[in-house]
Amino acid sequence: MSTIRAVIASQDPPFIREETALQVYSLAQTHGLRQEALHAARTTLTFSFTIEDLEDELGATPLVYLHGLWKYHHRVRTYLADNLTAFKTTGIPSEMTDRKNTSNA
């Protein structure tokens, strides 16, 4: 497995890129390759992730994987929105204010 990962990591252009991210994500999920699935999921964060944009993928990618990827996008966007709100309010990211509140308890 480490040899396969090394070969994939050394590809030029990279094996996991915007054009291949959904296919790689699907393959990685199918074969239980968590690192590769997460890398591909991160790559898809540049996508708008609407039904219209994913129309070509609906037949090629199992819906359970697309749903998981949609949940990942939702978690990331929620996290970013929370941090942006906290930063606008306090000038400190929410994770820092959470630690401060926890340490005082």
C-alpha positions in Angstrom: 0.0 0.0 0.0 2.8 2.4 0.8 4.4 1.8 -2.6 1.1 2.5 -4.4 0.7 5.7 -2.3 4.3 6.8 -3.1 3.7 6.3 -6.9 0.4 8.2 -6.8 2.0 11.0 -4.8 4.9 11.3 -7.4 2.6 11.7 -10.4 3.0 14.8 -12.6 0.4 16.1 -13.0 -0.9 15.0 -9.7 -3.2 12.0 -9.8 -5.7 13.8 -7.5 -6.7 17.0 -9.1 -10.0 18.8 -9.9 -10.6 16.8 -13.1 -10.1 13.5 -11.3 -11.2 14.3 -7.7 -14.7 12.8 -7.8 -13.5 9.6 -9.6 -10.6 9.2 -7.2 -12.9 9.9 -4.2 -15.3 7.2 -5.4 -12.5 4.6 -6.0 -10.9 5.5 -2.6 -14.2 5.0 -0.8 -14.9 1.8 -2.6 -11.5 0.4 -1.5 -11.3 1.8 2.0 -8.4 4.2 1.2 -9.2 6.9 3.8 -6.2 9.1 3.1 -6.8 9.3 -0.6 -10.6 9.8 -0.1 -9.9 12.8 2.2 -7.3 14.2 -0.2 -9.8 14.0 -3.1 -12.6 15.4 -0.9 -10.4 18.4 0.0 -9.8 18.9 -3.7 -13.5 19.0 -4.4 -14.0 22.0 -2.0 -13.5 24.3 -5.0 -16.6 22.8 -6.6 -20.0 24.5 -6.1 -21.5 21.0 -5.5 -24.9 21.5 -6.9 -27.0 18.8 -8.7 -26.6 20.7 -12.0 -22.8 20.6 -11.6 -22.7 17.0 -10.6 -25.1 15.8 -13.3 -22.4 13.8 -15.2 -21.3 12.1 -12.0 -24.7 10.9 -10.8 -24.5 7.7 -12.9 -20.7 7.1 -12.3 -20.4 7.8 -8.6 -22.5 5.9 -6.0 -25.0 8.2 -4.4 -23.9 7.1 -0.9 -20.4 8.5 -1.7 -21.8 11.8 -3.1 -23.9 12.1 0.0 -20.9 11.6 2.2 -19.0 14.2 0.2 -21.9 16.6 0.4 -21.9 16.2 4.2 -18.1 16.8 4.2 -18.6 20.1 2.2 -21.4 21.1 4.7 -19.1 20.5 7.7 -16.2 22.4 6.2 -18.4 25.4 5.2 -20.1 25.4 8.6 -16.7 25.4 10.3 -15.4 28.2 8.1 -18.6 30.3 8.7 -18.4 29.8 12.4 -14.7 30.8 12.5 -15.4 33.8 10.2 -18.2 35.0 12.5 -16.0 34.5 15.6 -13.1 36.4 14.0 -15.3 39.3 13.0 -16.7 39.5 16.5 -13.6 39.0 18.6 -10.6 39.0 16.2 -9.9 35.5 17.4 -10.9 32.2 15.6 -13.7 30.3 17.3 -11.4 27.3 18.1 -9.2 29.7 20.2 -12.2 31.1 22.0 -13.5 27.6 22.6 -10.2 26.6 24.2 -10.2 29.7 26.3 -13.7 29.0 27.6 -12.9 25.4 28.2 -9.8 26.1 30.2 -11.7 28.5 32.5 -14.3 25.9 33.3 
